[in-house]
């Protein structure tokens, strides 16, 4: 079997299995839940589950892919590109932080780091389904803003990478090291507003 192209066969209870797996993975992470529990919650046999997915890893990858698409679409729907650059960056920054601080974001990061050396396609699929989609949207927005004379940027792709990193400043490291797991809205607003101020100071026309 080609590891980069998992064999997934759809059937009558396919969506039922996916939804149950999504709920359990978000609650317990990848390692914290087994195929038996997923099958039981979905109301299917293990044989049915394995008829859809060759193993738990491929099931998780499909759950993660769909969740990434859902979150990217949700964020995109909130963005009004006709508004000012700071206003758009505020929506994007807060939406981005909401994703990485969510249960899904935390669990996905842990799994990619823990399993990435054994299953590099897991990290690749996660990146292509989520971060790469958001990055492409950011690049497009920045290019349009440059054309309108609102921003002055020589390397738009680098700037698109820099903004989310500014939004994570201090927060992400505390999160992944377990020093702090809950962040108030005020903390997130402070970080995002600081990111916007720094970004506009560097690239504002």
DAQUIQUI-V881318 format. One record per residue. RES is the residue in one letter. SS is DSSP state (@ for helix, = for strand, . for the rest). OMEGA is omega in degrees with one decimal (none if undefined). NEAR is the number of other C-alpha atoms within 8 Angstrom. Layout:
BEGIN
RES|SS|OMEGA|NEAR ; RES|SS|OMEGA|NEAR
END
This chain:
BEGIN
X|.|175.3|5 ; X|.|-174.2|5 ; X|.|-177.7|6 ; X|.|178.7|5 ; X|.|-175.9|6 ; X|.|179.3|9 ; X|.|-179.8|7 ; X|=|-178.5|7 ; X|.|-179.1|7 ; X|.|179.5|6 ; X|.|-173.5|6 ; X|.|-176.9|5 ; X|.|-177.9|7 ; X|@|-178.9|9 ; X|@|178.4|7 ; X|@|178.3|8 ; X|@|-179.3|13 ; X|@|-178.1|10 ; X|@|178.2|9 ; X|@|178.9|11 ; X|@|179.4|13 ; X|@|-178.7|10 ; X|@|-177.9|8 ; X|@|178.1|11 ; X|@|179.2|13 ; X|@|-179.1|10 ; X|@|-168.8|7 ; X|@|-177.0|9 ; X|.|-176.1|12 ; X|.|-176.3|9 ; X|.|-173.1|6 ; X|.|-177.8|7 ; X|.|-179.1|11 ; X|.|-180.0|8 ; X|@|179.8|8 ; X|@|-178.6|7 ; X|@|179.9|8 ; X|@|179.9|13 ; X|@|-178.9|13 ; X|@|-179.5|9 ; X|@|-179.6|8 ; X|@|-178.8|11 ; X|.|178.6|6 ; X|.|175.4|11 ; X|.|175.9|8 ; X|@|178.9|9 ; X|@|177.9|6 ; X|@|179.7|8 ; X|@|-179.3|11 ; X|@|174.1|9 ; X|@|178.9|8 ; X|@|-175.0|11 ; X|=|-178.4|12 ; X|.|178.5|11 ; X|.|-177.1|7 ; X|@|-178.2|9 ; X|@|179.3|6 ; X|@|174.7|10 ; X|@|178.9|12 ; X|@|-179.8|12 ; X|@|179.3|11 ; X|@|175.9|8 ; X|@|-178.9|11 ; X|@|-179.9|10 ; X|@|-178.5|12 ; X|@|179.1|9 ; X|@|176.8|8 ; X|@|179.6|11 ; X|@|-179.8|10 ; X|@|-177.2|8 ; X|@|177.8|10 ; X|@|178.4|11 ; X|@|179.7|8 ; X|@|179.7|8 ; X|@|-179.9|11 ; X|@|-178.8|7 ; X|@|-179.3|7 ; X|@|-173.9|7 ; X|.|173.4|9 ; X|.|-173.6|7 ; X|.|177.6|7 ; X|.|179.3|4 ; X|.|-178.6|7 ; X|.|-179.1|7 ; X|@|179.3|8 ; X|@|179.7|8 ; X|@|178.5|8 ; X|@|179.5|12 ; X|@|179.1|9 ; X|@|178.2|11 ; X|@|-179.3|10 ; X|@|-178.0|10 ; X|@|-179.7|12 ; X|@|177.1|11 ; X|@|177.7|9 ; X|@|-179.9|10 ; X|@|177.2|11 ; X|@|-179.7|8 ; X|@|-174.8|10 ; X|@|178.7|9 ; X|@|179.6|8 ; X|.|176.4|8 ; X|@|179.0|8 ; X|@|-178.7|9 ; X|@|-179.8|10 ; X|@|-178.9|11 ; X|@|-179.5|12 ; X|@|179.6|10 ; X|@|-179.6|8 ; X|@|-177.6|8 ; X|@|-179.6|11 ; X|@|179.7|10 ; X|@|-175.9|8 ; X|@|-173.7|7 ; X|@|-172.0|10 ; X|.|-178.1|12 ; X|.|178.7|7 ; X|.|-176.1|5 ; X|.|-176.7|8 ; X|@|-179.8|9 ; X|@|178.3|9 ; X|@|178.6|11 ; X|@|-180.0|10 ; X|@|180.0|8 ; X|@|177.8|10 ; X|@|-177.9|13 ; X|@|-176.7|9 ; X|@|-177.6|9 ; X|@|-174.8|12 ; X|.|-176.0|13 ; X|@|-178.6|9 ; X|@|178.5|9 ; X|@|179.9|10 ; X|@|179.0|9 ; X|@|179.5|10 ; X|@|177.5|8 ; X|@|178.7|8 ; X|@|178.6|9 ; X|@|-179.7|11 ; X|@|179.8|8 ; X|@|-179.2|9 ; X|@|178.1|11 ; X|@|178.1|9 ; X|@|179.8|8 ; X|@|176.1|11 ; X|@|179.7|11 ; X|@|179.3|7 ; X|.|178.6|7 ; X|.|-179.0|8 ; X|.|179.0|10 ; X|=|174.4|11 ; X|.|-174.7|9 ; X|.|176.6|8 ; X|.|-178.1|4 ; X|.|-174.3|6 ; X|@|-179.0|10 ; X|@|177.0|7 ; X|@|179.3|7 ; X|@|178.5|9 ; X|@|176.4|12 ; X|@|-174.8|9 ; X|@|-175.0|8 ; X|@|178.6|12 ; X|@|176.9|10 ; X|@|176.0|8 ; X|@|-180.0|11 ; X|@|-177.5|12 ; X|.|-170.7|10 ; X|.|178.2|9 ; X|.|-174.8|6 ; X|@|-172.7|7 ; X|@|-179.5|8 ; X|@|176.9|8 ; X|@|-179.5|11 ; X|@|-173.2|10 ; X|@|176.8|8 ; X|.|177.1|7 ; X|.|179.3|7 ; X|.|178.8|7 ; X|.|-178.1|8 ; X|.|178.5|7 ; X|.|-177.9|4 ; X|.|-178.7|7 ; X|.|177.6|6 ; X|@|179.5|6 ; X|@|178.4|6 ; X|@|-179.7|8 ; X|@|178.8|11 ; X|@|-179.6|9 ; X|@|-178.6|8 ; X|@|-178.5|12 ; X|@|179.4|13 ; X|@|176.5|9 ; X|@|178.4|10 ; X|@|-179.9|11 ; X|@|-179.3|12 ; X|@|179.7|8 ; X|@|-179.1|8 ; X|@|-178.3|10 ; X|@|177.0|9 ; X|@|-179.5|7 ; X|@|-170.3|6 ; X|@|-178.6|9 ; X|=|-178.3|9 ; X|.|none|6
END
